[in-house]
Amino acid sequence: MCAMRFAPSQLVVSLSYDLNNPIKIRAKHKVAGMLLLDRDHANRLERGWNVPGAYILLDRPDPQGRWGAYIGKATNPGLRHRVLQQLKDRDHWYRALLIRYESNEDETLNSSEAGWLEGKLYNHLHRARQVTLHNRNRPQDPTLTDDDETSLIDYLLPIESVLRLIGHTLYPRPAGAPDGGGPLVKRIKPRPEANKPVPHLSLPGPTPNTSPPSDPAKEVKEIIAQIEAGTFVYRAPQCR
């Protein structure tokens, strides 16, 4: 049985001044190189990405945070060729997340490693309650040595972290979350300061009064009696 390493890793995100360029993402101290590619800019993908790897075609999340995806792999000629082909074959996706080996420019994932990664991503997203997969068939798992599987496991957690970073979570927010599982922004009502009386409207004008009347009904009756007797004098509130 292969050992599993799920140590957290930092994500390094590279943004270009040209908004039309893809977003490059890599996991620090890991071997996975990732690229977040907008569909409209797929034709700008560098030829350096024509290497074996795996990819995820992403649908936009709906208001409940659910989203669709297609998991694929590329061997030869590589990821760039496969993504350009998916522009014609599939119209549901708006972004693609590309994954390749990046520690050494002279090495790439082989066909079996790309297939293993494709299968593990399929299993992972298939179990997620927020995701609907467009794959018709489950990818086949190639046979790898324990050492090869152990090295490829390092790809999985950074990929999930990137999906979360771009708003594609795998599971619904629990009801016990700090925001109650609802919107991240809530309207907060201001609370009165401690030991400070709440101002109220005094009769007959709206002048703030820090001492609430002991018997508001009695004051109203007195004003009514003064009006009936013709002795009521209205005093306008003074501005300070």
N, C-alpha and C positions, 0 to 999 in steps of 0.2 A: 504493500500500500504506500502510495506516495505521500510525502509530508506536505502540509498546507501552510503557507505563510501569508497571513492576512495583516501584516503590519501596515499602519497608515502611511501614506506617502503624500508629499506636497505636489500640487499641480502647478506647472509653470505655463501661463497663458501668454502668447505673443500676439499682440494686435498691431496691424499695419496702419500707417497713416492713410493709406488708400483703402477705403471701406469696401472696395470690390474684391480685395484679396481675402483668402480664407483665414480662419483663426487657427493658429498652430498651438497645440497643447501637448505637453509631455509630462510624464510622471517622474519627479526627481528621484534619482537613485534606482530607477527601474529601466526596463529595456523597451517599454512600449512607447512608440511614437504615434501621435494621433493628430488628425486634421479634421476640423469642422468646416464643411464645405456647403455653402448655399447652392441650391439647384441652379439659380440664375447665373452663377459664376463658375459652373462646373467646367466650362470650356477653358477657363484660365488655369486649371490645375497643372502644376509643374510636371514635366516628364520624369522627374526624380521619383514620383509616386507610382511609376509603372513597375512595381515590385509586388511579390506575393504578399497577401495579408487578408484580413477580414474587414467587413464593412457593415454598417447599419443604416438603412434608409429610414428616415424619420418622418412621420406625419405630425402636423401641428396638434398640440394637446387641445381637447375640448374644454368647455367651462368647468367640468368636474375633474380636470387634470388627467383624463384618460387619453391615450395616444396609440397609434398604430405603428408598426415597424416591419421591415423586411431584413432578415439576416442573410448575408452572403459571404462568399470567399472569392478570391482571385488568385490564380496561379501564374500562368503565362498567357498573354504578355504582362498582366499585372493590374493593380487597382485602378489606375487612370483609365485604361482601356475598358475595364468592366463598368466603371461609373458612367462613362460616356455612353456605353451601350444601354445602361438602365435609364438614361434620359429618354430614349425612344421606347423602351419596353414597359416602363412603369411611370405613371403620371401622378401617383398619390403623394410622393415625398417632396418635402420642401428643403430638407437638409440631409446631408450624409456625414456620418462619422467614420473616418478611415483609420485603420489600425495596422501598423507595420512594426518590424524590428528596427531599432534605431541606434543601438549601442555601437555598432561597427558598420561603416559604410560598405565594407567588402562582404558582409554577410546579410542574408535575408531569411525570412521564414521559408521552409520548404513546403511542398504541397500537403504533406501529412500534418504539419504543424498548423497551417492555415485552416485545414479541414477540422482539426481538433478544436481550434479556437472558435470556429463557426458553430460547431455542435454545442460547445459549452455556453456560448452566448444565447443560442436558441433555448437551451434548457433553462437558463437563468431568467430570460424574459418570458418564457412560456409560463413559469410559475408566478410571475408578477401579476397582481390583480389590476394594475393600471394599464396593462399593455395588451393589445390585440395584434397577433402576428399574421402577416400576409403570406407566409410560406405555406405552400400546399403540402409539402412533405418535410418530415424531420430530417436534418442533415445526418449523414452516416458518420460514426465516430471511427477515425482511423486508429490503428494500433501504434502506440508510442511507448518508449521505455519510461520507467518511473522517473528517471532524471529529466527527460524531456518534458513530461507532464508537470513536474515540480517547477521547472523554469517558466512554463507557460501560465501557471496559476498566478504568477505575479502580474499578469495583464488584467485579470478580471476586476479587482477592486478599483484600480484607476479608471477603468472604463465606466463602471457604475458611478464613480465620483464625477466624471465629466458629464454623464447624462443628468445627474442631479444639478450640476452647475448650470446647465442650459435649460432647466425647467422640465426635464423629463424624469419625474420620480417613478419608482417602481411600485410603491404601495401607497394607499390613501393615508392621509394624515390622521393619526389616532385621535379619538375624541378627547383624550386627556392631554393633548398637545397644549403648549402655552397659549395658542390662539383659539383653543377649543375646536380645532379642525376646520375652522371657517376661514374667512378672508384674512390676509396677513395684516391689513390695516382696518382698524375699528375706530368708530367715533367715540371719543372719551368725553364724558361730561365733567366739567370742572367741579371740584369739591370746595365748599367754603373753608376758609382758613380756620385753624383751631383757635378757640376762645374769642372768636370774632362774631358778634351777633349778626344775623341775617337781616339786611335792610328790608323794610316793608313800606307800602304806600300809606301815608297818613291822610286823614280826611281834613279838609275837603280837597287839598291839592296833592300832587305827587312828590312832595318834599320828603327825601329820605329821613327816616327817624330810627335811631338806634335803640329806642325803648319801645317795645311793642305795647299797645294799649291794654290795660287790664280788663276792660269790658267794651269791645268794639260796638256791640249792639247798643249799649247805653249811649255812646257818643253819637251814633246815627240818630237815635230817638231825640237827643237834645238838639241836633241840627235841624231835624224836621220840625220840632216845636218852635225853634227860633224863626224858621221860614214862615210858618203859619201865623206867628205873632208879628211878623214884619220887622223883627229885630236882628235878623241874620246879616252879618257883614262878611263878605268874601275877602280873604287875604291871599293875594297871589304869592306863589312860592318865590323866594329870593334866590337869585343865582350867585354863587360864590366864585 
